[in-house]
Amino acid sequence: MIRKILLPTILGILAYGFWISPDFKQIAAGVAIFLFGMLALEEGFKAFTGGLLENLLRRTTNKLWKSLSFGIVSTTIMQSSSLVSVITISFLSAGLIPLAAGIGIIFGANLGTTTGAWLVAGFGLKVKISAYAMPMLVFGIILVFQKSRELKGIGYVLAGLGFLFLGIHHMKEGFDAFKDSIDLAQYAVAGYPGIFLFALLGLIATVVMQSSHATLVLIITALAAQQITYENALALAIGANIGTTITAIIGALSANVEGRRLAAAHLIFNVVTAFVAIALIYKLAIAVDSISAWLGIAETDYTLKLAVFHTLFNALGIVLMLPLIGKMVVFLEKTFQRRARTAAEPRFLNDAAFELGDTAIEAVRKETLHLYDNAFEIIASGLSLHGDEILSDRPLKDIVATSRKPITIDIDKEYNDTVKNLYAEIVGFIGEAQTSMTSEQAEELFELRAAGRDIVEAIKDTKHLQKNLSNYLNADNAEVRQEYDAIRCQVARVMRQLDDVRKEGEDSAAILSIDTLKLEIKESDNQFDHNLDGLVRKQLITPQMATSLMNDGSYAYDVSKHLIKMGEILFSTGSMAIREAERSLALDDEEMALLMEDDINNQAGANR
C-alpha cells in the first residue's frame, strides 16, 4: 500500500520540479546518473565474487578486528556499503559466517562508506571530473560487450565510475546554476529543530534512493554551492546514515532468521550512532574544527569538514558499540528466534543465497546434508536399527546381533513426508541459481544434485531390502539369519564411516579414505556371493532363501554404493580446486576393478 502511494508521489514531485526549474532537472539527472553508476559498479564487482571475495570473507570470521577491517577495506574499494551488506547477509544466511562476524563487517562498512565523502569533497569538487568520466565510459562500454566474465566485470566497474563522475558533475553544475534563481539556504533552520528536521530529510532521501553515497554527494554538492548551511548539512549526513539501513532491511526480508538478525544489528548501530551524534553535534563540530586545523583543511572548506564529521561520528559509534557486540548477539538471538520447521521444509534455501554463486552452492550443500539426515533415519529403520546406535562406539556386530525386533516403518510414507518435497525444493533452487553462475559453479551444483539423487536411490533400494529382511530377522534357519545380519552390518558400517568422514570436515585424508570404503564393500559383496554359493551347494538354505539373499545382497550393495557416491561429493567442504584434486585422486570403477583382480590373484597364489 505504501509503495503504491510513494512511487506516484515521488514521480509527481519530480515532474513538478522539472516543470518549474531546468536547473532542478540537471540536479535530478545527476542523481539518476550517479545511482546508475552505483548499480554498474556493483554489477562489476559481483563478477569478481566467484571465489576471491568469498575466500577473503571466510578468513575474516575468526577475529572481530578482521571482520571490522574487511568491512572497511571492501567498502572503500567497492564504494558500496549496500553491496557489502547484501554479500554479508547472503553469507550469513548460508551459514558461512557467524552473526558476530557479520556485525563486525557491517560496523566496518559504515566506516568504509565515509571514504566516499572524502573522495567527492577532496577530489570531485576540485577537479573537472567529467573529463575523466568520458574515457571511462567509452572503454567500459566496449568491455561490457565482451564474452569474458572478467572483462565484463572490468567494463562495468569502469562504466560505473564514469557514471559516478558524470553524476557528480551534473549535480555540481545544477546546484551552481540553481543558486542564481533560488537560494535554498534561506530555508535553513537553526538549532535542534533544524537538526532533527534535516536529519529526517536525509533519512527520507536515502530511503528513496537506497544509497547513502548518493545522498552524501547531493549534500556535499549542495553545500559547495552554499544552498544549505553547514549545520544543516551535518544533520542531513546523520539522517543518511540511518537511511542506509534500508538496503540491509530489504535484503533481510528474503533471508532467513540470521539475515534478519544482521539487518536489526545494522539498524541498532546506525540509530544509536545517529542519536549520539545528534546529542553531541556541537561538541563534535568543535572537534571537527580542531582535526581540520591539524590536517591543514581551510576553516571555510565546509565540504571537507563534513567528510571529517562523517568519519568522526561513525568512528565514535564503532568505539561505543564494539564492546557490546556479544550482548547484541544474545539480544538478537532471543528477539529473532528460528520458527519451528518440519523435517521436509528447507532450512537454508532462500532468495538471499542467490546473490552469490558460492553462497548458493553452500546453501544447497547444507540443504542436501539436511536431506541426508532425514534419509539416514529412514535407512537405519529399514535395517531395523536405530540411527543413534549406528553412530555410537559400540561394535556393529553386537548392535546387529541384539537388534532382533523389526522396526515397523512405512518407507513410502516417510519418503513422501520428509524427503520427496525437500529434494524437489533443492532441484528447483538449483535450476534457478545456475542461470547466474560460472560454468565451474554450475558444475558444482549439478554434482550436489546428483548427491541428492543418490540419497533418494539409497532409500528406494532400502525399501526393496526391508521386506525380506524383516521376515528373516528372527528366522529359525541360523544360516540365513547370519547372512542378513552381514547385510545389515555392511550398510551400517558404511553409514558409520561416512559420518566419521563428515566430522573430519576439510581433512583431505578423510575424503580419500572413502576409497578404502569402496574396496571394503566390494570385497564384502564378493565374500557374500562366495558364502551364498557354499550355502546353496551344501543345501543349508532353501532355494527361496537363496533367491531372497541374492536380491537383497544386491540391494544392500547398491545402498552402500549410492551412499559412498553421495559422501564423496557432500562431505568435501574445501575450495573448488581442493575438491577437484581430491576427486582426481579418488579411485574410479576401472581402477577399483583392477585392484580387486590383483587381490584375488594374490589370494589364489597364496592358496597354491
C-alpha positions as CSV (number, residue, x, y, z in Angstrom):
1,M,0.0,0.0,0.0
2,I,2.8,2.4,1.0
3,R,4.7,1.6,-2.3
4,K,1.6,2.3,-4.3
5,I,1.3,5.8,-2.8
6,L,5.1,6.5,-2.5
7,L,6.1,6.0,-6.2
8,P,3.4,8.2,-7.8
9,T,4.1,10.9,-5.1
10,I,7.9,10.9,-5.9
11,L,7.2,10.9,-9.7
12,G,4.7,13.8,-9.2
13,I,7.2,15.9,-7.2
14,L,9.9,15.3,-9.8
15,A,7.6,16.2,-12.7
16,Y,6.7,19.4,-10.9
17,G,10.3,20.2,-10.2
18,F,11.2,19.7,-13.9
19,W,8.4,22.0,-14.9
20,I,9.3,24.9,-12.6
21,S,13.1,24.7,-13.0
22,P,15.5,23.4,-15.7
23,D,18.3,23.5,-13.1
24,F,16.4,21.1,-10.8
25,K,16.2,18.8,-13.9
26,Q,20.0,18.8,-14.1
27,I,20.4,18.0,-10.4
28,A,17.8,15.2,-10.6
29,A,19.5,13.8,-13.8
30,G,22.9,14.0,-11.9
31,V,21.4,11.9,-9.1
32,A,19.9,9.4,-11.6
33,I,23.2,9.0,-13.4
34,F,25.1,8.6,-10.1
35,L,22.7,5.9,-9.0
36,F,23.0,4.1,-12.3
37,G,26.8,4.3,-11.8
38,M,26.4,2.6,-8.4
39,L,24.4,-0.2,-10.0
40,A,27.0,-0.7,-12.7
41,L,29.8,-0.7,-10.1
42,E,28.0,-3.3,-8.0
43,E,27.4,-5.4,-11.1
44,G,31.1,-5.2,-12.0
45,F,32.3,-6.2,-8.5
46,K,29.9,-9.1,-8.5
47,A,31.8,-10.5,-11.5
48,F,34.8,-11.0,-9.2
49,T,32.9,-12.7,-6.4
50,G,33.4,-16.2,-7.9
51,G,36.0,-17.2,-5.2
52,L,38.2,-14.3,-4.3
53,L,35.8,-12.2,-2.3
54,E,34.2,-15.3,-0.7
55,N,37.6,-16.7,0.4
56,L,38.6,-13.3,1.9
57,L,35.3,-13.1,3.7
58,R,35.7,-16.6,5.2
59,R,39.1,-15.6,6.6
60,T,37.6,-12.6,8.4
61,T,35.4,-14.6,10.7
62,N,37.9,-15.9,13.3
63,K,38.7,-12.5,14.9
64,L,36.5,-9.4,15.3
65,W,39.2,-7.0,14.2
66,K,39.5,-8.9,10.9
67,S,35.7,-8.7,10.3
68,L,35.9,-4.9,11.0
69,S,38.9,-4.5,8.7
70,F,37.2,-6.4,5.9
71,G,34.1,-4.2,6.2
72,I,36.2,-1.0,6.0
73,V,38.5,-2.2,3.1
74,S,35.9,-3.8,1.0
75,T,33.5,-0.8,1.2
76,T,36.4,1.6,0.5
77,I,37.3,-0.3,-2.7
78,M,33.8,-1.0,-3.9
79,Q,32.3,2.3,-2.7
80,S,29.1,0.4,-1.9
81,S,28.2,-0.4,1.7
82,S,24.9,-1.8,0.2
83,L,26.8,-4.5,-1.8
84,V,28.9,-5.4,1.2
85,S,25.7,-5.6,3.3
86,V,24.0,-7.9,0.8
87,I,27.0,-10.1,0.5
88,T,27.3,-10.4,4.2
89,I,23.6,-11.3,4.6
90,S,24.0,-13.8,1.8
91,F,26.9,-15.5,3.6
92,L,25.2,-15.4,7.0
93,S,22.0,-16.9,5.5
94,A,24.1,-19.8,4.0
95,G,25.7,-20.4,7.4
96,L,29.2,-19.5,6.2
97,I,30.0,-16.9,8.8
98,P,28.7,-16.4,12.4
99,L,26.5,-13.5,13.4
100,A,29.2,-11.7,15.4
101,A,31.5,-11.6,12.4
102,G,28.6,-10.3,10.2
103,I,28.0,-7.5,12.7
104,G,31.7,-6.6,12.7
105,I,31.7,-6.4,8.9
106,I,28.6,-4.1,8.9
107,F,30.3,-1.9,11.5
108,G,33.4,-1.7,9.3
109,A,31.3,-1.0,6.2
110,N,29.8,2.0,7.9
111,L,33.2,3.5,8.5
112,G,34.4,2.5,5.0
113,T,31.5,4.4,3.4
114,T,32.9,7.6,4.8
115,T,35.7,7.4,2.2
116,G,33.2,8.4,-0.5
117,A,32.6,11.7,1.2
118,W,36.4,12.3,1.3
119,L,36.7,11.5,-2.4
120,V,33.9,13.7,-3.5
121,A,34.8,16.6,-1.2
122,G,38.6,16.4,-1.8
123,F,38.7,15.4,-5.5
124,G,35.3,15.5,-7.1
125,L,34.6,19.2,-6.5
126,K,38.1,20.5,-7.1
127,V,38.8,18.8,-10.4
128,K,36.7,18.7,-13.6
129,I,35.9,15.0,-13.2
130,S,33.6,14.9,-16.3
131,A,36.9,14.9,-18.3
132,Y,37.8,11.6,-16.7
133,A,34.2,10.2,-17.0
134,M,34.1,10.2,-20.8
135,P,37.1,7.8,-21.5
136,M,36.0,5.5,-18.6
137,L,32.5,5.3,-20.2
138,V,33.9,4.6,-23.7
139,F,36.4,1.9,-22.6
140,G,33.9,0.5,-20.0
141,I,31.0,0.0,-22.5
142,I,33.4,-1.7,-25.0
143,L,34.5,-4.2,-22.4
144,V,30.9,-4.8,-21.2
145,F,30.1,-6.3,-24.6
146,Q,33.0,-8.8,-24.3
147,K,32.2,-12.5,-23.6
148,S,34.8,-12.9,-20.9
149,R,33.3,-12.6,-17.4
150,E,36.4,-10.8,-16.1
151,L,36.4,-8.3,-19.0
152,K,32.7,-7.7,-18.5
153,G,33.4,-7.1,-14.8
154,I,36.1,-4.6,-15.5
155,G,33.9,-2.9,-18.1
156,Y,31.1,-2.5,-15.6
157,V,33.5,-1.1,-13.0
158,L,34.9,1.5,-15.5
159,A,31.4,2.4,-16.7
160,G,30.2,2.6,-13.2
161,L,33.0,5.0,-12.2
162,G,32.4,7.0,-15.3
163,F,28.7,7.4,-14.5
164,L,29.5,8.3,-10.9
165,F,31.9,11.1,-12.0
166,L,29.3,12.3,-14.6
167,G,26.6,12.3,-12.0
168,I,28.7,14.3,-9.5
169,H,29.5,16.8,-12.3
170,H,25.8,17.3,-13.2
171,M,24.8,17.7,-9.5
172,K,27.5,20.3,-9.0
173,E,26.6,22.2,-12.2
174,G,22.9,22.0,-11.3
175,F,23.4,23.5,-7.8
176,D,25.7,26.2,-9.1
177,A,23.1,27.3,-11.6
178,F,20.2,26.8,-9.2
179,K,21.6,29.4,-6.7
180,D,21.2,32.1,-9.3
181,S,17.4,31.6,-9.3
182,I,16.5,30.1,-5.9
183,D,18.5,30.3,-2.7
184,L,17.6,27.2,-0.7
185,A,19.8,28.4,2.2
186,Q,17.0,30.8,3.1
187,Y,15.0,27.7,4.3
188,A,17.7,26.8,6.8
189,V,16.6,26.0,10.3
190,A,18.9,26.7,13.2
191,G,19.3,24.8,16.5
192,Y,18.0,21.4,17.4
193,P,14.7,21.8,15.5
194,G,16.8,22.2,12.3
195,I,19.0,19.2,13.2
196,F,16.0,16.9,13.7
197,L,14.2,18.2,10.6
198,F,17.2,17.9,8.3
199,A,18.2,14.5,9.8
200,L,14.7,13.3,8.9
201,L,15.1,14.8,5.3
202,G,18.4,12.9,5.0
203,L,16.8,9.7,6.1
204,I,13.9,10.1,3.6
205,A,16.3,10.9,0.7
206,T,18.4,7.8,1.4
207,V,15.4,5.5,1.8
208,V,14.0,6.8,-1.6
209,M,17.4,6.5,-3.4
210,Q,18.6,3.5,-1.4
211,S,22.1,4.9,-1.4
212,S,23.7,6.9,1.3
213,H,26.6,7.6,-1.2
214,A,24.1,9.4,-3.5
215,T,22.6,11.3,-0.6
216,L,26.1,12.4,0.6
217,V,27.1,13.5,-2.8
218,L,23.9,15.5,-3.0
219,I,24.6,17.1,0.4
220,I,28.3,17.9,-0.5
221,T,27.4,19.5,-3.9
222,A,24.6,21.5,-2.3
223,L,26.9,22.6,0.5
224,A,29.6,23.6,-2.0
225,A,27.1,25.7,-3.9
226,Q,26.0,27.3,-0.5
227,Q,22.5,26.0,-1.0
228,I,22.4,24.6,2.5
229,T,24.1,25.6,5.7
230,Y,27.0,23.6,7.3
231,E,24.9,22.8,10.4
232,N,22.0,21.5,8.3
233,A,24.5,19.5,6.1
234,L,25.8,17.8,9.3
235,A,22.2,16.8,10.2
236,L,21.5,15.5,6.7
237,A,24.6,13.3,6.9
238,I,23.4,11.9,10.2
239,G,20.0,11.1,8.6
240,A,21.6,9.5,5.6
241,N,23.4,7.2,8.0
242,I,20.1,5.9,9.4
243,G,18.5,5.7,5.9
244,T,21.3,3.4,4.5
245,T,20.0,0.5,6.7
246,I,17.0,0.2,4.3
247,T,19.1,-1.8,1.9
248,A,20.0,-4.3,4.6
249,I,16.4,-4.5,5.8
250,I,15.1,-5.1,2.3
251,G,17.8,-7.8,1.7
252,A,16.9,-9.4,5.0
253,L,13.2,-9.8,4.0
254,S,14.2,-12.6,1.7
255,A,16.8,-14.1,4.0
256,N,16.5,-16.5,6.9
257,V,16.5,-15.5,10.6
258,E,20.3,-14.9,10.6
259,G,19.9,-12.3,7.8
260,R,17.1,-10.6,9.8
261,R,19.3,-10.5,12.9
262,L,22.1,-8.8,11.0
263,A,19.7,-6.2,9.5
264,A,18.4,-5.5,13.0
265,A,22.1,-5.1,14.2
266,H,22.7,-2.7,11.4
267,L,19.7,-0.6,12.3
268,I,20.6,-0.6,16.0
269,F,24.1,0.5,15.3
270,N,23.1,3.3,12.9
271,V,20.3,4.6,15.1
272,V,22.4,4.6,18.3
273,T,25.3,6.3,16.4
274,A,22.9,8.9,15.0
275,F,21.4,9.8,18.3
276,V,24.8,10.1,19.9
277,A,25.9,12.3,17.0
278,I,22.8,14.5,17.4
279,A,23.2,14.8,21.2
280,L,26.9,15.7,20.8
281,I,26.7,17.6,17.5
282,Y,28.0,20.9,18.7
283,K,30.9,19.2,20.6
284,L,31.7,17.1,17.6
285,A,31.7,20.3,15.4
286,I,34.3,21.7,17.7
287,A,36.3,18.5,17.4
288,V,36.0,18.7,13.6
289,D,37.4,22.2,13.7
290,S,40.4,21.0,15.7
291,I,41.0,18.0,13.5
292,S,40.6,20.0,10.3
293,A,43.1,22.6,11.5
294,W,45.6,19.8,12.3
295,L,45.0,18.3,8.8
296,G,45.5,21.6,7.2
297,I,41.9,22.0,6.0
298,A,40.8,25.6,5.5
299,E,38.4,27.0,8.0
300,T,35.9,27.7,5.2
301,D,36.3,24.4,3.4
302,Y,33.0,23.1,4.7
303,T,32.8,20.1,2.3
304,L,36.0,18.5,3.6
305,K,34.9,19.4,7.2
306,L,31.7,17.5,6.5
307,A,33.8,14.5,5.5
308,V,35.7,14.8,8.7
309,F,32.5,14.9,10.7
310,H,31.0,11.9,8.8
311,T,34.1,9.9,9.6
312,L,34.3,11.1,13.3
313,F,30.8,10.2,14.3
314,N,30.9,6.8,12.6
315,A,34.2,6.0,14.3
316,L,32.7,7.1,17.6
317,G,29.7,4.7,17.0
318,I,32.1,1.8,16.5
319,V,34.1,2.7,19.7
320,L,30.8,2.8,21.6
321,M,29.2,-0.3,20.1
322,L,32.2,-2.7,19.6
323,P,32.4,-3.8,23.3
324,L,28.6,-4.6,23.2
325,I,28.7,-7.0,20.2
326,G,28.5,-10.1,22.5
327,K,25.4,-8.7,24.3
328,M,23.9,-7.6,21.0
329,V,24.2,-11.2,19.6
330,V,22.5,-12.6,22.7
331,F,19.7,-10.0,22.4
332,L,19.2,-10.6,18.7
333,E,19.1,-14.4,19.1
334,K,16.4,-14.0,21.8
335,T,14.4,-11.5,19.8
336,F,14.6,-13.2,16.4
337,Q,14.1,-16.9,17.1
338,R,14.0,-19.6,14.5
339,R,10.5,-20.8,13.8
340,A,9.9,-24.5,14.2
341,R,10.1,-26.2,10.8
342,T,9.0,-29.6,9.8
343,A,11.7,-32.1,8.6
344,A,10.6,-31.6,5.0
345,E,10.9,-27.8,5.0
346,P,14.1,-26.2,3.6
347,R,16.3,-24.5,6.2
348,F,19.0,-22.9,4.0
349,L,17.3,-22.2,0.7
350,N,16.2,-18.6,0.4
351,D,16.4,-15.6,-2.0
352,A,19.4,-14.1,-0.2
353,A,21.5,-17.2,-1.1
354,F,21.0,-16.4,-4.8
355,E,23.1,-13.2,-4.5
356,L,26.5,-15.0,-5.0
357,G,27.5,-18.3,-6.6
358,D,29.4,-19.6,-3.6
359,T,26.6,-18.9,-1.1
360,A,24.1,-20.6,-3.4
361,I,26.4,-23.7,-3.6
362,E,26.9,-23.7,0.2
363,A,23.1,-23.3,0.8
364,V,22.5,-26.3,-1.5
365,R,25.3,-28.3,0.2
366,K,23.8,-27.7,3.7
367,E,20.3,-28.5,2.5
368,T,21.4,-31.7,0.9
369,L,23.1,-32.6,4.2
370,H,19.7,-31.9,5.8
371,L,18.2,-34.3,3.2
372,Y,20.7,-36.9,4.1
373,D,19.9,-36.6,7.8
374,N,16.3,-37.3,7.0
375,A,17.2,-40.2,4.8
376,F,19.7,-41.6,7.4
377,E,16.8,-42.4,9.9
378,I,14.7,-44.0,7.1
379,I,17.6,-46.2,6.0
380,A,18.5,-47.1,9.6
381,S,14.9,-48.0,10.4
382,G,14.7,-50.0,7.1
383,L,17.6,-52.1,8.5
384,S,15.7,-52.4,11.8
385,L,18.4,-50.5,13.5
386,H,18.4,-47.1,15.4
387,G,20.4,-44.2,13.9
388,D,22.0,-43.3,17.3
389,E,23.2,-46.8,17.8
390,I,24.8,-46.9,14.3
391,L,26.7,-43.7,15.2
392,S,27.8,-45.0,18.6
393,D,31.2,-46.5,19.5
394,R,29.6,-49.9,20.2
395,P,30.7,-52.7,17.8
396,L,28.3,-53.0,14.9
397,K,28.2,-56.8,15.1
398,D,27.0,-56.6,18.7
399,I,24.3,-54.0,17.8
400,V,23.1,-56.1,14.9
401,A,23.1,-59.3,17.0
402,T,21.0,-57.7,19.7
403,S,18.6,-55.8,17.4
404,R,16.1,-58.6,16.7
405,K,12.9,-56.6,16.9
406,P,11.7,-55.5,13.5
407,I,11.2,-51.7,13.3
408,T,7.8,-51.1,11.7
409,I,8.2,-48.2,9.2
410,D,6.3,-47.3,6.1
411,I,9.2,-46.2,3.9
412,D,7.0,-44.8,1.2
413,K,5.2,-42.6,3.7
414,E,8.4,-41.4,5.3
415,Y,9.9,-40.7,1.9
416,N,6.9,-38.6,0.9
417,D,6.8,-36.8,4.3
418,T,10.5,-35.9,4.8
419,V,12.5,-36.4,1.6
420,K,10.5,-36.1,-1.7
421,N,9.4,-32.4,-1.3
422,L,12.7,-31.4,0.2
423,Y,14.6,-32.9,-2.8
424,A,12.2,-31.1,-5.1
425,E,12.9,-27.8,-3.4
426,I,16.7,-28.4,-3.8
427,V,16.3,-29.3,-7.5
428,G,14.1,-26.2,-8.1
429,F,16.6,-23.9,-6.3
430,I,19.5,-25.3,-8.4
431,G,17.5,-24.7,-11.6
432,E,17.1,-21.0,-10.7
433,A,20.6,-20.5,-9.2
434,Q,22.6,-21.9,-12.1
435,T,21.5,-19.2,-14.5
436,S,23.7,-16.6,-13.0
437,M,26.8,-18.7,-12.3
438,T,30.1,-19.5,-13.8
439,S,30.4,-22.9,-15.6
440,E,32.5,-24.3,-12.7
441,Q,30.0,-23.2,-10.1
442,A,27.1,-24.6,-12.2
443,E,29.0,-27.9,-12.4
444,E,29.3,-28.0,-8.6
445,L,25.6,-27.6,-8.3
446,F,25.0,-30.4,-10.7
447,E,27.2,-32.7,-8.6
448,L,25.2,-31.7,-5.5
449,R,22.0,-32.5,-7.3
450,A,23.5,-35.9,-8.2
451,A,24.3,-36.4,-4.5
452,G,20.7,-35.8,-3.7
453,R,19.6,-38.3,-6.3
454,D,22.0,-40.9,-4.8
455,I,20.3,-40.3,-1.4
456,V,16.9,-40.9,-2.9
457,E,18.1,-44.1,-4.7
458,A,19.5,-45.4,-1.5
459,I,16.1,-45.0,0.2
460,K,14.4,-46.8,-2.7
461,D,16.9,-49.7,-2.5
462,T,16.3,-49.9,1.3
463,K,12.6,-50.2,0.7
464,H,13.2,-53.3,-1.5
465,L,15.6,-54.7,1.1
466,Q,13.2,-54.1,4.0
467,K,10.5,-56.7,3.4
468,N,12.7,-59.9,3.3
469,L,15.0,-58.6,6.0
470,S,12.1,-58.2,8.4
471,N,10.9,-61.7,7.5
472,Y,14.3,-63.4,8.1
473,L,15.4,-61.2,11.1
474,N,14.3,-63.9,13.5
475,A,14.3,-66.9,11.1
476,D,14.7,-70.4,12.5
477,N,17.4,-71.0,10.0
478,A,20.6,-69.7,11.6
479,E,22.5,-69.5,8.3
480,V,20.0,-67.2,6.5
481,R,19.8,-65.1,9.7
482,Q,23.5,-64.8,9.8
483,E,23.7,-63.6,6.1
484,Y,21.0,-61.0,6.7
485,D,22.9,-59.8,9.7
486,A,26.0,-59.5,7.5
487,I,23.9,-57.3,5.0
488,R,22.8,-55.1,7.9
489,C,26.3,-54.8,9.2
490,Q,27.7,-53.8,5.8
491,V,25.3,-51.0,5.2
492,A,25.6,-49.8,8.9
493,R,29.4,-49.8,8.6
494,V,29.2,-47.6,5.5
495,M,26.8,-45.2,7.3
496,R,29.1,-45.0,10.4
497,Q,32.3,-44.4,8.4
498,L,30.7,-41.8,6.2
499,D,29.7,-40.0,9.4
500,D,33.4,-40.1,10.5
501,V,34.3,-38.5,7.2
502,R,31.7,-35.9,7.7
503,K,33.0,-34.9,11.1
504,E,36.5,-34.5,9.7
505,G,35.4,-31.6,7.6
506,E,38.1,-30.3,5.3
507,D,40.6,-33.1,6.0
508,S,41.5,-34.4,2.6
509,A,42.8,-37.7,4.1
510,A,39.3,-38.4,5.4
511,I,37.8,-37.8,2.0
512,L,40.3,-40.1,0.3
513,S,39.6,-42.8,3.0
514,I,36.3,-43.3,1.1
515,D,38.5,-45.3,-1.4
516,T,39.2,-47.8,1.3
517,L,35.4,-48.0,2.0
518,K,34.7,-48.6,-1.7
519,L,37.2,-51.6,-1.7
520,E,35.7,-52.9,1.6
521,I,32.1,-53.0,0.3
522,K,33.3,-54.6,-3.0
523,E,35.2,-57.3,-1.0
524,S,32.3,-57.7,1.3
525,D,30.0,-58.2,-1.7
526,N,32.4,-60.8,-3.2
527,Q,32.6,-62.6,0.1
528,F,28.8,-62.5,0.3
529,D,28.5,-64.2,-3.1
530,H,31.1,-66.8,-2.1
531,N,29.3,-67.6,1.1
532,L,25.9,-67.8,-0.7
533,D,27.4,-70.4,-3.2
534,G,28.6,-72.5,-0.3
535,L,25.3,-72.4,1.5
536,V,23.4,-73.4,-1.7
537,R,25.9,-76.1,-2.5
538,K,25.7,-77.6,1.0
539,Q,21.8,-77.2,1.0
540,L,22.0,-75.2,4.2
541,I,19.3,-72.8,2.9
542,T,16.3,-73.3,0.6
543,P,16.3,-72.1,-3.0
544,Q,13.7,-69.4,-1.9
545,M,16.1,-68.2,0.7
546,A,19.0,-68.1,-1.7
547,T,16.9,-66.1,-4.2
548,S,15.9,-63.6,-1.5
549,L,19.6,-63.3,-0.3
550,M,20.8,-62.7,-3.9
551,N,18.3,-59.9,-4.5
552,D,18.8,-58.3,-1.1
553,G,22.6,-58.6,-1.2
554,S,22.4,-56.7,-4.5
555,Y,20.1,-54.0,-2.9
556,A,22.4,-53.6,0.1
557,Y,25.4,-53.2,-2.2
558,D,23.5,-50.6,-4.2
559,V,22.6,-48.7,-1.0
560,S,26.2,-48.7,0.1
561,K,27.4,-47.6,-3.4
562,H,24.9,-44.7,-3.6
563,L,25.8,-43.5,-0.1
564,I,29.5,-43.6,-0.9
565,K,29.0,-41.6,-4.1
566,M,27.0,-39.1,-2.1
567,G,29.7,-38.8,0.5
568,E,32.4,-38.1,-2.0
569,I,30.5,-35.0,-3.1
570,L,28.8,-33.9,0.0
571,F,31.4,-34.3,2.7
572,S,34.2,-32.5,0.8
573,T,34.0,-28.9,2.0
574,G,37.3,-27.3,0.9
575,S,37.7,-24.9,-2.0
576,M,36.6,-26.0,-5.5
577,A,40.3,-26.6,-6.5
578,I,40.8,-28.8,-3.5
579,R,37.6,-30.8,-4.2
580,E,38.7,-31.3,-7.8
581,A,42.1,-32.5,-6.6
582,E,40.5,-35.0,-4.1
583,R,38.2,-36.4,-6.7
584,S,41.0,-36.8,-9.3
585,L,42.9,-38.9,-6.7
586,A,39.9,-41.0,-5.9
587,L,39.7,-44.4,-7.5
588,D,37.3,-44.8,-10.4
589,D,35.4,-48.1,-11.1
590,E,38.1,-49.4,-13.5
591,E,40.9,-48.8,-11.1
592,M,38.9,-50.4,-8.3
593,A,38.3,-53.5,-10.5
594,L,42.0,-53.8,-11.2
595,L,42.8,-53.7,-7.5
596,M,40.2,-56.3,-6.8
597,E,41.6,-58.5,-9.5
598,D,45.1,-58.2,-8.1
599,D,43.8,-59.0,-4.7
600,I,42.0,-62.1,-5.9
601,N,45.2,-63.2,-7.8
602,N,47.3,-62.7,-4.7
603,Q,44.9,-64.8,-2.6
604,A,44.9,-67.6,-5.3
605,G,48.7,-67.6,-5.3
606,A,48.8,-67.8,-1.5
607,N,46.4,-70.8,-1.5
608,R,48.6,-72.6,-4.0
